[in-house]
Amino acid sequence: MSKTSLSQAVALATLGASLTLPTIAQAEFIKESKASLELRNFYFNRDFRQDNASQSKAEEWAQGFLLRYESGFTEGTVGVGVDAIGLLGVKLDSSPDRAGTGLLQRDNEAPKRAQDEYGEVGVTAKLRASKSVLKVGTLLPKMPTVQYNDSRLLPQTFQGGHLNSMEIDGLTVDAGQLKQVNQRDSSNYEDMTITNGGARGITVRGGQTSDEFNFAGATYKWSDSLATGYNYGNLDEFYKQHIFTVLHTLPLADKQSLKSDLRYARSTDEGTSNIDNKAFGAMFTYALGGHAFGLGYQSMSGDTGYAYINGTDPFLVNYVQIGDFANKDEKSWQARYDYNFASIGIPGLTFMTRYLSGDNIDLGAAKPEGKEWERNTDIAYVFQDGPLKNLGLKWRNATVRSTNFGNDLDENRLIVSYVLRLW
């Protein structure tokens, strides 16, 4: 969708809902509706530290506006509703030699220059029958096989249909199809591609894009502490993927618990690729009051690295701020520490730090083994009351170093956000 101003985004998003109201307006449709405007100010600095880097750094500053509207459903056997989203990104600072942070859309006529603004308006129709909801239109999927990315100024969005059903107590079933994607720094929908960065060893023959991603899955909650799941994804002409999950929380003594997160994925080629990957991941987190100590392990095997739709977040325990540690034959581990200052009387303040190391990366015949490590630190505070209530401040820092492949990076992100509830 072409670039639009904030006023156009607000007007069009509201119009999508208002045009529907005269024919389907009922009490619950209005009563259950809600709307919010998120203001997101984002500064991004990535310093490239490797020798012979093509760019010394990527550094940009931008302001985002995210308008969200969700209606209720009309009464009756089949309820009807509509959701809408209006997105606008505005450049505050950028230059051709510092562009490419993912915050801003590139100019088509001058690819090294960021556009002054870009945006999108999306509308989603929805139907509800019993405990099942069908959505068609603009989607932000959050499934193991496809998770939209929201790590920059504006979120990645998709066009398609998604059915969510919870007819059986404890069982959640999802199924659907995605047709196109609008990346986080774009205002145009396009066909999907496969991620092929790093040292994955993935090759594609013939066409490079796909206009069909089918997904289905089921999660069963056996108890408050145990849930298991299976999910299937198929990017037409590229790959098929089966993902199995186990999530368990073991209560221990007072204010203590042990959380186990186990994931296994099997990906195979379909038609035009050579994808062949087995991915295993395990994350164990011990919580003690405001403290949380985590240990993770991730293993890749097969002829290639892990496969997923370009731009999305892979469902991997070692997918972090920059890396996913999903290269061919890579073995990686993670140590993580979190602290919630609410436990000492400072609610809203949180801290996280983690270190990951990966090795055994297959870079090809007669080439040395690849290695990499990443360190992340997050500090965040959300004002709990007063005139600044709901104002959020976050600093994200990352350091990445690699051996025999990849980039060496030092990165800082400063994010100021505020969500205004409209109704």
LUMBALO-192340 format. One record per residue (C-alpha): residue number from 1; residue in three letters; z, x, y. Coordinates in steps of 0.1 Angstrom, whole numbers, padded with zeros to 4 digits. Example, Ala and Ser with C-alpha at 12.3 -4.5 7.8 and 13.67 -1.06 7.14 Angstrom:
BEGIN
nr, rest, up, east, north
1, ALA, 0078, 0123, -0045
2, SER, 0071, 0137, -0011
***
This chain:
BEGIN
nr, rest, up, east, north
1, MET, 0000, 0000, 0000
2, SER, -0009, 0014, 0034
3, LYS, 0016, 0027, 0059
4, THR, 0037, 0002, 0078
5, SER, 0063, 0001, 0105
6, LEU, 0098, -0011, 0100
7, SER, 0092, -0044, 0118
8, GLN, 0062, -0050, 0095
9, ALA, 0082, -0042, 0064
10, VAL, 0110, -0065, 0074
11, ALA, 0086, -0093, 0084
12, LEU, 0065, -0091, 0052
13, ALA, 0095, -0088, 0029
14, THR, 0111, -0119, 0045
15, LEU, 0077, -0137, 0045
16, GLY, 0074, -0132, 0007
17, ALA, 0107, -0151, 0002
18, SER, 0103, -0177, 0030
19, LEU, 0069, -0189, 0018
20, THR, 0084, -0197, -0015
21, LEU, 0114, -0216, -0002
22, PRO, 0097, -0249, 0010
23, THR, 0086, -0257, -0026
24, ILE, 0115, -0245, -0046
25, ALA, 0144, -0245, -0022
26, GLN, 0176, -0257, -0038
27, ALA, 0213, -0250, -0032
28, GLU, 0218, -0222, -0058
29, PHE, 0186, -0204, -0046
30, ILE, 0202, -0199, -0012
31, LYS, 0238, -0197, -0022
32, GLU, 0233, -0168, -0046
33, SER, 0209, -0149, -0024
34, LYS, 0219, -0116, -0008
35, ALA, 0203, -0090, 0015
36, SER, 0212, -0055, 0028
37, LEU, 0197, -0028, 0049
38, GLU, 0204, 0008, 0039
39, LEU, 0200, 0036, 0065
40, ARG, 0194, 0070, 0048
41, ASN, 0193, 0102, 0069
42, PHE, 0181, 0131, 0047
43, TYR, 0179, 0169, 0055
44, PHE, 0163, 0190, 0027
45, ASN, 0161, 0228, 0026
46, ARG, 0147, 0247, -0004
47, ASP, 0145, 0285, -0001
48, PHE, 0120, 0302, -0026
49, ARG, 0136, 0335, -0037
50, GLN, 0111, 0348, -0062
51, ASP, 0086, 0376, -0054
52, ASN, 0052, 0366, -0042
53, ALA, 0062, 0330, -0035
54, SER, 0033, 0310, -0020
55, GLN, 0058, 0294, 0004
56, SER, 0089, 0309, 0018
57, LYS, 0108, 0276, 0021
58, ALA, 0104, 0238, 0021
59, GLU, 0124, 0223, 0049
60, GLU, 0122, 0187, 0063
61, TRP, 0144, 0161, 0080
62, ALA, 0137, 0124, 0078
63, GLN, 0152, 0089, 0084
64, GLY, 0148, 0062, 0058
65, PHE, 0152, 0024, 0060
66, LEU, 0156, 0004, 0028
67, LEU, 0157, -0034, 0032
68, ARG, 0165, -0053, 0000
69, TYR, 0166, -0090, -0006
70, GLU, 0176, -0109, -0038
71, SER, 0175, -0146, -0041
72, GLY, 0194, -0168, -0065
73, PHE, 0176, -0191, -0089
74, THR, 0167, -0227, -0086
75, GLU, 0185, -0252, -0108
76, GLY, 0171, -0266, -0140
77, THR, 0161, -0254, -0174
78, VAL, 0139, -0226, -0159
79, GLY, 0152, -0212, -0127
80, VAL, 0128, -0196, -0102
81, GLY, 0136, -0168, -0077
82, VAL, 0121, -0140, -0057
83, ASP, 0132, -0105, -0047
84, ALA, 0117, -0083, -0020
85, ILE, 0120, -0047, -0009
86, GLY, 0108, -0031, 0024
87, LEU, 0108, 0007, 0026
88, LEU, 0101, 0029, 0056
89, GLY, 0103, 0067, 0060
90, VAL, 0102, 0083, 0095
91, LYS, 0096, 0120, 0101
92, LEU, 0122, 0137, 0123
93, ASP, 0113, 0173, 0116
94, SER, 0085, 0191, 0096
95, SER, 0057, 0216, 0099
96, PRO, 0027, 0226, 0077
97, ASP, 0045, 0258, 0065
98, ARG, 0077, 0239, 0056
99, ALA, 0063, 0207, 0041
100, GLY, 0065, 0196, 0005
101, THR, 0101, 0186, 0001
102, GLY, 0093, 0152, -0014
103, LEU, 0109, 0134, 0016
104, LEU, 0076, 0126, 0034
105, GLN, 0041, 0116, 0026
106, ARG, 0014, 0142, 0030
107, ASP, -0015, 0135, 0054
108, ASN, -0048, 0128, 0036
109, GLU, -0069, 0146, 0061
110, ALA, -0045, 0175, 0065
111, PRO, -0026, 0179, 0032
112, LYS, -0002, 0206, 0045
113, ARG, 0010, 0183, 0072
114, ALA, 0035, 0154, 0068
115, GLN, 0027, 0119, 0082
116, ASP, 0048, 0106, 0110
117, GLU, 0058, 0076, 0089
118, TYR, 0050, 0058, 0056
119, GLY, 0063, 0027, 0039
120, GLU, 0059, 0000, 0013
121, VAL, 0066, -0037, 0009
122, GLY, 0071, -0051, -0026
123, VAL, 0078, -0086, -0038
124, THR, 0090, -0096, -0073
125, ALA, 0088, -0131, -0088
126, LYS, 0115, -0139, -0114
127, LEU, 0122, -0167, -0139
128, ARG, 0155, -0173, -0157
129, ALA, 0160, -0194, -0188
130, SER, 0194, -0194, -0204
131, LYS, 0205, -0157, -0204
132, SER, 0170, -0143, -0202
133, VAL, 0152, -0131, -0170
134, LEU, 0116, -0123, -0165
135, LYS, 0105, -0102, -0135
136, VAL, 0069, -0096, -0124
137, GLY, 0058, -0076, -0094
138, THR, 0076, -0046, -0079
139, LEU, 0101, -0030, -0103
140, LEU, 0127, -0002, -0103
141, PRO, 0131, 0003, -0141
142, LYS, 0163, 0019, -0155
143, MET, 0155, 0024, -0192
144, PRO, 0159, 0054, -0214
145, THR, 0121, 0056, -0217
146, VAL, 0114, 0051, -0180
147, GLN, 0139, 0057, -0151
148, TYR, 0127, 0054, -0115
149, ASN, 0136, 0084, -0093
150, ASP, 0157, 0079, -0062
151, SER, 0167, 0114, -0053
152, ARG, 0148, 0117, -0020
153, LEU, 0143, 0095, 0011
154, LEU, 0128, 0064, -0006
155, PRO, 0128, 0054, -0043
156, GLN, 0099, 0055, -0067
157, THR, 0086, 0020, -0075
158, PHE, 0064, 0004, -0102
159, GLN, 0041, -0026, -0106
160, GLY, 0045, -0045, -0139
161, GLY, 0066, -0070, -0158
162, HIS, 0101, -0067, -0174
163, LEU, 0120, -0092, -0196
164, ASN, 0157, -0088, -0200
165, SER, 0175, -0109, -0225
166, MET, 0212, -0113, -0234
167, GLU, 0211, -0144, -0256
168, ILE, 0234, -0129, -0282
169, ASP, 0268, -0117, -0272
170, GLY, 0269, -0079, -0270
171, LEU, 0232, -0075, -0275
172, THR, 0209, -0066, -0246
173, VAL, 0171, -0067, -0253
174, ASP, 0144, -0053, -0229
175, ALA, 0107, -0054, -0231
176, GLY, 0078, -0050, -0206
177, GLN, 0048, -0032, -0193
178, LEU, 0042, -0011, -0162
179, LYS, 0007, -0008, -0147
180, GLN, 0010, 0015, -0117
181, VAL, 0034, 0037, -0098
182, ASN, 0042, 0044, -0062
183, GLN, 0058, 0079, -0060
184, ARG, 0089, 0085, -0038
185, ASP, 0068, 0103, -0011
186, SER, 0038, 0079, -0011
187, SER, 0027, 0045, 0002
188, ASN, -0001, 0040, -0024
189, TYR, 0001, 0027, -0059
190, GLU, -0018, 0047, -0085
191, ASP, -0022, 0051, -0123
192, MET, 0005, 0070, -0141
193, THR, 0003, 0107, -0153
194, ILE, 0025, 0128, -0176
195, THR, 0049, 0155, -0164
196, ASN, 0035, 0189, -0173
197, GLY, 0055, 0214, -0152
198, GLY, 0074, 0244, -0164
199, ALA, 0067, 0258, -0198
200, ARG, 0062, 0226, -0218
201, GLY, 0030, 0236, -0236
202, ILE, 0015, 0201, -0231
203, THR, -0022, 0198, -0228
204, VAL, -0043, 0167, -0222
205, ARG, -0079, 0161, -0231
206, GLY, -0103, 0137, -0213
207, GLY, -0087, 0113, -0188
208, GLN, -0056, 0124, -0169
209, THR, -0042, 0090, -0160
210, SER, -0030, 0058, -0177
211, ASP, -0026, 0023, -0164
212, GLU, -0004, 0010, -0192
213, PHE, 0031, 0019, -0202
214, ASN, 0047, -0004, -0227
215, PHE, 0084, -0004, -0234
216, ALA, 0110, -0022, -0256
217, GLY, 0146, -0016, -0265
218, ALA, 0179, -0030, -0277
219, THR, 0214, -0020, -0270
220, TYR, 0244, -0034, -0289
221, LYS, 0279, -0032, -0276
222, TRP, 0301, -0032, -0308
223, SER, 0333, -0030, -0287
224, ASP, 0345, -0021, -0253
225, SER, 0344, 0016, -0264
226, LEU, 0312, 0018, -0285
227, ALA, 0276, 0010, -0278
228, THR, 0244, 0020, -0297
229, GLY, 0208, 0017, -0287
230, TYR, 0171, 0021, -0296
231, ASN, 0143, 0023, -0271
232, TYR, 0105, 0026, -0276
233, GLY, 0080, 0038, -0249
234, ASN, 0042, 0042, -0251
235, LEU, 0022, 0057, -0223
236, ASP, -0013, 0046, -0234
237, GLU, -0035, 0075, -0245
238, PHE, -0007, 0100, -0240
239, TYR, 0024, 0096, -0261
240, LYS, 0047, 0074, -0281
241, GLN, 0084, 0079, -0279
242, HIS, 0115, 0067, -0299
243, ILE, 0150, 0072, -0284
244, PHE, 0183, 0066, -0301
245, THR, 0216, 0066, -0283
246, VAL, 0253, 0064, -0291
247, LEU, 0279, 0060, -0263
248, HIS, 0316, 0061, -0273
249, THR, 0348, 0063, -0253
250, LEU, 0380, 0073, -0271
251, PRO, 0412, 0064, -0252
252, LEU, 0439, 0090, -0256
253, ALA, 0473, 0093, -0239
254, ASP, 0480, 0077, -0205
255, LYS, 0451, 0082, -0181
256, GLN, 0432, 0103, -0207
257, SER, 0400, 0097, -0226
258, LEU, 0372, 0114, -0244
259, LYS, 0336, 0102, -0238
260, SER, 0308, 0111, -0262
261, ASP, 0272, 0106, -0252
262, LEU, 0246, 0114, -0279
263, ARG, 0208, 0111, -0275
264, TYR, 0179, 0118, -0298
265, ALA, 0142, 0114, -0289
266, ARG, 0111, 0118, -0310
267, SER, 0078, 0120, -0290
268, THR, 0043, 0122, -0306
269, ASP, 0008, 0123, -0292
270, GLU, -0016, 0094, -0288
271, GLY, -0052, 0101, -0285
272, THR, -0056, 0126, -0257
273, SER, -0026, 0149, -0258
274, ASN, -0009, 0174, -0281
275, ILE, 0026, 0161, -0276
276, ASP, 0050, 0168, -0304
277, ASN, 0087, 0170, -0295
278, LYS, 0122, 0164, -0309
279, ALA, 0149, 0163, -0283
280, PHE, 0186, 0162, -0291
281, GLY, 0214, 0160, -0265
282, ALA, 0252, 0157, -0266
283, MET, 0276, 0154, -0237
284, PHE, 0314, 0153, -0242
285, THR, 0337, 0145, -0212
286, TYR, 0374, 0147, -0213
287, ALA, 0391, 0127, -0184
288, LEU, 0426, 0134, -0173
289, GLY, 0437, 0114, -0142
290, GLY, 0413, 0124, -0114
291, HIS, 0399, 0153, -0134
292, ALA, 0369, 0153, -0158
293, PHE, 0358, 0182, -0179
294, GLY, 0324, 0181, -0195
295, LEU, 0305, 0202, -0221
296, GLY, 0269, 0195, -0230
297, TYR, 0242, 0208, -0254
298, GLN, 0205, 0201, -0255
299, SER, 0178, 0213, -0279
300, MET, 0140, 0210, -0278
301, SER, 0119, 0216, -0309
302, GLY, 0083, 0209, -0320
303, ASP, 0050, 0220, -0306
304, THR, 0057, 0210, -0270
305, GLY, 0084, 0202, -0246
306, TYR, 0097, 0167, -0237
307, ALA, 0073, 0141, -0224
308, TYR, 0079, 0115, -0197
309, ILE, 0060, 0098, -0168
310, ASN, 0054, 0121, -0138
311, GLY, 0080, 0116, -0111
312, THR, 0106, 0097, -0132
313, ASP, 0140, 0109, -0143
314, PRO, 0140, 0120, -0179
315, PHE, 0167, 0106, -0201
316, LEU, 0183, 0140, -0210
317, VAL, 0219, 0151, -0208
318, ASN, 0208, 0184, -0191
319, TYR, 0185, 0168, -0165
320, VAL, 0203, 0178, -0132
321, GLN, 0195, 0183, -0096
322, ILE, 0164, 0205, -0100
323, GLY, 0157, 0213, -0137
324, ASP, 0155, 0193, -0169
325, PHE, 0158, 0222, -0194
326, ALA, 0131, 0205, -0215
327, ASN, 0106, 0233, -0221
328, LYS, 0091, 0241, -0255
329, ASP, 0118, 0252, -0279
330, GLU, 0144, 0255, -0252
331, LYS, 0181, 0255, -0261
332, SER, 0206, 0248, -0232
333, TRP, 0242, 0241, -0226
334, GLN, 0262, 0227, -0197
335, ALA, 0297, 0230, -0183
336, ARG, 0308, 0205, -0157
337, TYR, 0339, 0196, -0137
338, ASP, 0345, 0165, -0116
339, TYR, 0374, 0155, -0094
340, ASN, 0382, 0122, -0077
341, PHE, 0406, 0127, -0048
342, ALA, 0417, 0091, -0050
343, SER, 0442, 0103, -0076
344, ILE, 0460, 0121, -0048
345, GLY, 0456, 0094, -0022
346, ILE, 0422, 0102, -0007
347, PRO, 0399, 0074, -0019
348, GLY, 0362, 0079, -0013
349, LEU, 0362, 0117, -0016
350, THR, 0347, 0132, -0048
351, PHE, 0337, 0167, -0060
352, MET, 0314, 0179, -0088
353, THR, 0303, 0213, -0100
354, ARG, 0283, 0223, -0131
355, TYR, 0265, 0253, -0146
356, LEU, 0236, 0252, -0171
357, SER, 0219, 0279, -0190
358, GLY, 0188, 0277, -0211
359, ASP, 0170, 0302, -0233
360, ASN, 0146, 0306, -0263
361, ILE, 0117, 0291, -0242
362, ASP, 0084, 0296, -0259
363, LEU, 0059, 0309, -0232
364, GLY, 0031, 0315, -0257
365, ALA, 0019, 0341, -0281
366, ALA, 0027, 0378, -0273
367, LYS, 0048, 0367, -0243
368, PRO, 0085, 0373, -0238
369, GLU, 0111, 0346, -0242
370, GLY, 0118, 0325, -0211
371, LYS, 0153, 0320, -0197
372, GLU, 0168, 0300, -0168
373, TRP, 0201, 0289, -0153
374, GLU, 0211, 0264, -0126
375, ARG, 0243, 0258, -0107
376, ASN, 0250, 0226, -0088
377, THR, 0278, 0215, -0064
378, ASP, 0282, 0180, -0049
379, ILE, 0308, 0170, -0023
380, ALA, 0307, 0133, -0011
381, TYR, 0329, 0111, 0011
382, VAL, 0326, 0074, 0018
383, PHE, 0347, 0059, 0046
384, GLN, 0369, 0032, 0032
385, ASP, 0379, 0014, 0063
386, GLY, 0378, 0014, 0101
387, PRO, 0346, 0013, 0123
388, LEU, 0329, 0037, 0099
389, LYS, 0336, 0018, 0067
390, ASN, 0308, 0023, 0041
391, LEU, 0294, 0053, 0059
392, GLY, 0286, 0079, 0032
393, LEU, 0283, 0117, 0036
394, LYS, 0270, 0140, 0009
395, TRP, 0262, 0177, 0005
396, ARG, 0243, 0188, -0025
397, ASN, 0238, 0225, -0033
398, ALA, 0218, 0241, -0061
399, THR, 0209, 0276, -0072
400, VAL, 0182, 0282, -0098
401, ARG, 0171, 0315, -0114
402, SER, 0146, 0321, -0142
403, THR, 0133, 0350, -0163
404, ASN, 0096, 0355, -0171
405, PHE, 0086, 0320, -0157
406, GLY, 0093, 0294, -0130
407, ASN, 0107, 0296, -0095
408, ASP, 0139, 0310, -0081
409, LEU, 0155, 0286, -0057
410, ASP, 0184, 0281, -0033
411, GLU, 0186, 0245, -0022
412, ASN, 0207, 0223, 0001
413, ARG, 0206, 0186, 0008
414, LEU, 0226, 0168, 0034
415, ILE, 0225, 0130, 0032
416, VAL, 0241, 0105, 0055
417, SER, 0239, 0069, 0044
418, TYR, 0251, 0035, 0056
419, VAL, 0246, 0001, 0039
420, LEU, 0247, -0030, 0061
421, ARG, 0253, -0062, 0043
422, LEU, 0231, -0088, 0061
423, TRP, 0244, -0118, 0040
***
